[in-house]
Amino acid sequence: MEYLMGLDIGTTHLKGGAFTIRGEPVVVKLTGTPVLDLGEGRAVYDPDVLWESVSGLLRQVTNELPPGAKVLAIAVASMGEAGLLLDAKGEPLTPIIAWHDSRGREMVNDWIHSFGAERVFSISGLSPDYIYSLMKLLWLKRWEPELLVKAHKWLCMMDYIIYRLTGEFATDYSIASRTMLFDIHRRDWSPEVAEFAELDINLFPTAYQGGTVVGEVTGMASSSTGLAKGVPVCTGGHDHICGAFATGVFEPGRALDSLGTAESLVMAYSEIPELNLETAKGFGLGCHVVGNSYYLLGGINSSGLSIEWFKNEFGVKEQWLAKDRGVSIYDVLVEAARESPVGARDLMFIPHMRGAGPPSPDPHSRASFLGIGDYHQRKDCLRAVLEGLALEFAFVLRGSEELLGFTVPKLHAIGGGTKNRLLMEIKAAVLDKPIEVPLVQESTLLGAALLGGLGVGVYDDEHDALSQTYRVLCLYEPVPHLVHKYAVLYEKYCQVMPLARQISWLVGRNQS
């Protein structure tokens, strides 16, 4: 039996899986991503610990494949922006700096004043922000310049795993699009940006289309992972964009809601939209993992994180109930939130724990509960968190539709958040759009595996891959009476959110 394998290196979880050519999951394994929280907004991954976790995960998958199984290819999806420096021997000079690590924040204004925000947007499709790889490199250049002298390569997360599997330096267009050093028009690294930043353009790996064979599993990687030596390794891509591929969001007029620790809206195009920095309103542009397509990207930086934060800090009672009843704590949390009425008894949550994204980006905005009364209970707070996430996503989606001049008739949704039925029901009503969830829950993982299939010729093209593998699990239809109630609540949210941003600025200024 022949299989395609995928890896998904996420902010919270690592996932590995094997799929049939029809896209049916055979073995899927999951473990936590071994992040080190350094405090003060800094977070890193130890490269060796990460590789041990990845190789152990792959061993679990390969050990459970049927006897005689043949893995045709493996490809990797990963978070964007995170990366590390390697020396000439391929040894890490730095840990992998997380995408949300804040240490590049101080470099943003300098870059805007010196290079120009409009100029970099016209090349990279990105508005200056500390999360991008360029800002991490500029921070290292300022504070640890000796490392840049020794550096041979800067690899993003996917690139590093490809390197450990094959010994080759390679990336794909979609991951490169998240560095702010990539020219999305030329589909190559930008000499102009690299020269101005005083970075050697050879520091960056060769960029390929997603689904390109870039090497083979080495003997050393084989002994670590259980994969056979010589298995083709292909470029995957940015996790949200791999998920978009698996759900058919690679043609104009389609949109994806990818719900993870961060939540992303992906809209696909055949040509780069004619936008400038002002009209883009913080949305990012980039190269898709398939064909010659492009995407528009926005989202919520702390979507799943908001729920995790509430669970960890205030969900002790629910944790005990879940343990006593032998069910998931998330089931208990959702059950409690259902007991609170629409609007959570006039309690509102602004989900800006890691700042606000487009269409009104503000890295300094912070999350808040507004309207707390002595009659509010934990169940109201839970409902307010779910409603706040749905309202914020509606703000993002409607901003993108206004920017592009059309509305999408339906939304595709993937990721862990789709298992939260209450959240999906609320979101369908807030958006007043049906939301389609695919049968294969791990769409990002499947997208990576399908890119491996493209690389070794299992599928004729992306359309053939989709037609052979995509199936629908369920469709959330907006409930009419809820649509009206949430339309009123959305108007209130749009009035309140800018005021909450102002409060964030005032509090932050007083504490500085």
Secondary structure, DSSP 8 states (H G I E B T S, - for coil): -EEEEEEEE-SSEEEEEEE-TT--EEEEEEEE--EEEEETTEEEE-HHHHHHHHHHHHHHHHHTS-TT-EEEEEEEEE-SS-EEEE-TTS-BSS-EE-TT-GGGGGGHHHHHHHT-HHHHHHHHS----TTSHHHHHHHHHHH-HHHHHH--EEEEHHHHHHHHHHS--EEEHHHHTTTT-EETTTTEE-HHHHHHTT--GGGS-EEE-TT-EEEE--HHHHHHH---TT-EEEEEEEHHHHHHHHTTTTSTT-EEEEESSSEEEEEEESS-----HHHHTT-EEEE-SSTT-EEEEEEETTHHHHHHHHHHHH-HHHHHHHHHHTS-HHHHHHHHHHTS-TTTTT-EEE--TT-B-TTS-BTT---EEES--TT--HHHHHHHHHHHHHHHHHHHHHHHHHHHT---S-EEEEEGGGG-HHHHHHHHHHHTS-EEEESSS-HHHHHHHHHHHHHTTSSSSHHHHHHHH--EEEEE---HHHHHHHHHHHHHHHHHHHHHHHHHHHHHHHH-
